[in-house]
Amino acid sequence: MGRTAPLSNEQELARLVRAHNRWRGSEVFNLLASENAVSPTARRYLASDLAGRYTLPVETEFHGERIDNSYTGTRYTDAIEALADRAAERLFRARHATTRPLSGHIAAMSALVPLLKPGSKFLAVPPEAGGYDGYAPGFLSSVLGYQVRPIPANGPAEPLDAELVREEIRRERPAAVLLGQSFVLFPYPLKEIAEEAHAHDALVLYDASHVLGLIAGREFQDPLVEGADVVFGSTHKSFPGPQGGLLYTNRSDLFREIAPALVWRVFDNAHWHRIASLGQTLLELERVGEEYARTTVANAQALGRELTAVGFPVQAEARGFTRSHQLHLDTARLLAEHRIRPGELARRWERNRLLTDLVGRIGTAEVSRLGLRPAEMARLASLLLRGGPKRGRVGAEVLAWRRRYPKLRFV
Ligand SMILES: Cc1ncc(COP(=O)(O)O)c(C=O)c1O
């Protein structure tokens, strides 16, 4: 028997990418709340010639000469970006939008850097209550020289108490109140909070990273209508686009500060293949975003009911489980009743081709894109129970079921 030659690194890389695409694209149900599947056209644009190109459409002076772009060859690139920005403005009913921020984190910086001077203070939901780790002391605030104070919150299963937040604004006098969480189930009492913030000259910044797709589909609160000054977030969680970010606002005075700061203060190259891909997703959502968002939330609520029906502990039952794409496991009851921790549970599910994170969230955005409907949530709940707390082997059953959903919907 002849020996097979070892794979070159390039062959090995090709094999890994093929294997990943097969595994994540057709052999598992993805229930990660932070992820989504990108439409075929939007994926094609990610692999287009744009992937290696620059453009810099800003008025600038270079060696005494006024130029409006430092590059040539950009006649299509600039039109692509303008088209994506206009689509974002229409979809989010905003006066100004930019698709340039490279991620949700960078989108937050894109608002903070130009609007808050170093030394300023902002309020944010702390990670213990489901807030984004990036806003906790020691991360973004330290890098940018801000002070951050916690918004009083008990956790995502309980609504923010508007009066407590108002008191905190009166006490702390922050330059901004930053709403938005990684663990998010319900909308905020935004009107009341914005009223108090504005009475004290504080900006209201809304990090929609997790719920952007639901806002686009009018299935969650509309932050601009309810008083947010600037909205920003990731474009790849409930929003089913390529990994990246966007930002929008109705405040022309603020956008005049933000837009020029993006280039060179926050980042330079904005990845125009991503912007073309994001533009495609924005246009798709203009057509089918409402149905997508409605299905995603209805699936999350139905899965909450079905999991509870089979004895699996989920938070916020009394409030209908969720108004977002997320469900949160009740980890204390999980341990008491099923003797399993969320990390071990997630690994067990992974072996059974059901992907979740290790911190107790289940998301329904991607399975909704695959075509699962509320009527299918009983089956999904049964697989999660048998393949998780019951310690069964359901991988083959999951694979057979997954194969019945080969195409993305809402594209
Ligand atoms: C609320 C929130 N904001 C910001 C981010 C950062 O987003 P990105 O990974 O797109 O930078 C996350 C990431 O999970 C998040 O949950």
Ligand as a Chemical Component Dictionary entry (heavy atoms), coordinates in Angstrom:
data_LIG
# 
_chem_comp.id                   LIG 
_chem_comp.type                 NON-POLYMER 
_chem_comp.pdbx_formal_charge   0 
_chem_comp.three_letter_code    LIG 
# 
loop_
_chem_comp_atom.comp_id 
_chem_comp_atom.atom_id 
_chem_comp_atom.alt_atom_id 
_chem_comp_atom.type_symbol 
_chem_comp_atom.charge 
_chem_comp_atom.model_Cartn_x 
_chem_comp_atom.model_Cartn_y 
_chem_comp_atom.model_Cartn_z 
_chem_comp_atom.pdbx_ordinal 
LIG C1 C1 C 0 -24.700 44.601 23.368 1  
LIG C2 C2 C 0 -23.463 44.373 22.563 2  
LIG N1 N1 N 0 -22.792 45.432 22.083 3  
LIG C3 C3 C 0 -21.671 45.291 21.357 4  
LIG C4 C4 C 0 -21.171 44.051 21.061 5  
LIG C5 C5 C 0 -19.925 43.930 20.225 6  
LIG O1 O1 O 0 -20.281 43.564 18.946 7  
LIG P1 P1 P 0 -19.197 43.123 17.843 8  
LIG O2 O2 O 0 -18.820 41.729 18.175 9  
LIG O3 O3 O 0 -19.970 43.255 16.557 10 
LIG O4 O4 O 0 -18.072 44.087 17.924 11 
LIG C6 C6 C 0 -21.819 42.912 21.534 12 
LIG C7 C7 C 0 -21.252 41.582 21.245 13 
LIG O5 O5 O 0 -21.708 40.568 21.571 14 
LIG C8 C8 C 0 -23.009 43.077 22.306 15 
LIG O6 O6 O 0 -23.665 42.025 22.788 16 
# 
loop_
_chem_comp_bond.comp_id 
_chem_comp_bond.atom_id_1 
_chem_comp_bond.atom_id_2 
_chem_comp_bond.value_order 
_chem_comp_bond.pdbx_ordinal 
LIG C1 C2 SING 1  
LIG C2 N1 SING 2  
LIG C2 C8 DOUB 3  
LIG N1 C3 DOUB 4  
LIG C3 C4 SING 5  
LIG C4 C5 SING 6  
LIG C4 C6 DOUB 7  
LIG C5 O1 SING 8  
LIG O1 P1 SING 9  
LIG P1 O2 DOUB 10 
LIG P1 O3 SING 11 
LIG P1 O4 SING 12 
LIG C6 C7 SING 13 
LIG C6 C8 SING 14 
LIG C7 O5 DOUB 15 
LIG C8 O6 SING 16 
# 
